[in-house]
């Protein structure tokens, strides 16, 4: 499926296919929820189509039928196995790409989650990237180019997909005309992530962290209840609370509410901005970031206890000013 925010790039790539000027290795990056994989698949289909037109694959030829059925012999999708793209899968790919095309056209390798290369699998791919066989193309998809080895990125043409300036008109076309600015800030305006949450009725679930924190400020005995709530979905809910802390800073510094995530909790944000100055807010954010990094690096930590201690320390830092 094509999306309006990458239509210009898509047309450019299709034109390069037609003119036979497309780079043999493309690295498509961008935050989650922009349709990077969809664009990569559309480009792969265009490369394999036997009767491509400027607007895209014909959809009628034998190659398009094979691609649609998921068994085109010259299309090689590579996904991570467990935590990494394995060196064995890359070696098997190299062997296939060294052979002649079975359909007489292009050969295309598509790497999903390309940031999941390890050193061995990345090194195994280098020779093929440097000296590709005729009419062979590599499409790598990732969220962050910085997580790939420079030896890979330096051999690819980098294509960054950006979120549209405001995805609300597109969301309205999908049937959701009332989308507040907070969720756009939380998910960096990524239309597909936001659409999925709206369709599931989960677009306001992040506000649970604000409710829990407000309850904690009223009664500090709820610190471990709040910690337990965060620990049950650690990465997501720690991210929510990080945004809450940043919103308090924004309120204290006079940033307009269309830049807040927790726009529906103005009272709580103003309350917190009265409880601690921006200098204290900065240290709270830095300590939260440090705690986040600790959890990422050491999986065996007692998360509930460390989270609870953070909130106890926060309460001690603001003293008896928490009650409203």
Secondary structure, DSSP 8 states (H G I E B T S, - for coil): ---GGGHHHHHHHHHHHHHT---SEEEEE--TTS-HHHHHHHHHHHHH-TT-BTTB--S-SHHHHHHHHT--TTEEEE--BTTBB-HHHHHHHHHHHTS--SSSS-EEEEETTGGGB-HHHHHHHHHHHHS--TTEEEEEEES-GGGS-HHHHTTSEEEE----S--HHHHHHTT-----HHHHHHTTT-HHHHHHHHHTT-TTTTHHHHHHHHHHHH-GGGHHHHHHHHHTTHHHHHHHHHHHHHHHHHHHTT--GGG-S-GGGHHHHHHHHHHS-HHHHHHHHHHHHHHHHHHHH-TTS-HHHHHHHHHHHHHHHHGGG---
